Amino acid sequence: MGITRTQSNHADAAGSGTTLNVSLSGVASTSLVCLSTSYDIGGGGTESVQDDLTVAATGINSTSAGGFSQNTALWYYKNYGGGNRTFSQVLSVAHLNRGITVAELAGAVTGAPLDGTASNNGTSASPTSGNLSPAPSIAGTYVFGRCEGANQPSSASPASDIFQDSTTFGDTEDYVQPTPAAFGLTWSMSSGSFQALAASFKPADARPQRHALPHNQRRT
Amino acid sequence: MTTVNIPQFSAQDTPRTFGPASLTAGLSSLTLTLDVSTMVSGQVLWMLIQFGDPNNWTGSAEADFDGPYVDKHTGQLVNTNSLTMGFGTRGDQPVLSEVGWRIQATVWSVNGPITIPGGQLVAS
């Protein structure tokens, strides 16, 4: 079965503020919940993500590099409690161009689902997160990521678009990798500066890779 | 596209709701845009948008806003604020609005009333 995206939602706000909330209805218990956020970094301060029960999301990675004034971050909840929930991007001081995307995933490991991470920035018409480290080693690994650009990025094959954020110039996408191999997410945009993040998660129904025993160790 | 025109009103600390209004089937995002040109320093405007069944809203987004700002993409002073929500996806398919769904916007202020010359709630 692997990991499947069961629902998602997205909000972005152009003007300056400290709180941006977005809801999911009927979240199943034990789900994996992945979030991406972004905001204009002018003014400093800190960012956190929490739900309406004030349970904090776990930060995966973040970056404000790339040559333009934006910060991008990935977050997750493992083995989530479920229900009708609101997720909040909370900034310690007001910022412009805020965005939050949340996705509920079914079929992930509940104990320690986070596997690899990747972070990259530069100038390109094909922004990439760079390869995940460690590389996915399980068939059906789920990969979630966000790219912010000086221009509007779009999702690129083989990933699927979750939401394109025209306020921040961001895009959140995901992909289920069928076979273990080195992998990073990519996007497309008119060439310009970018910052890109990715994270991978383990499926619950993964089977350990079998390795044949050397001839001299086989039973006869 | 479904558009709800919001007339001039005074945002107060008691929330003011516009709608619910019928939503055309097959749409996938919702944007509230308000003229905030009268805001002064220290005031905060809260914006809430909702879609779905009014008895049990399917989705919502909410944000605060502290006044006109300079857009980083254009460098121009912006006297409006917008809050956009995607309706979400089921698997890889966009969730499109269904027959019977409604939309509404709720607005309130902190630190004094704010005259809002007008705005729009647009589903597309």
Interface residues (C-beta under 8 A of the other chain):
Chain A: T4 R5 T6 Q7 S8 N9 H10 A11 D12 A13 A14 G15 S16 G17 T18 T19 L20 N21 V22 S23 L24 S25 D40 S69 T86 A94 L96 N97 R98 T101 S160 I162 F163 S166 T167 F169
Chain B: V36 V44 M47 G52 N56 W57 T58 G59 S60 A61 E62 A63 D64 F65 D66 G67 P68 Y69 D71 K72 H73 V78 N81 S82 L83 T84 M85 G86 F87 G88 T89 R90 G91 D92 V95
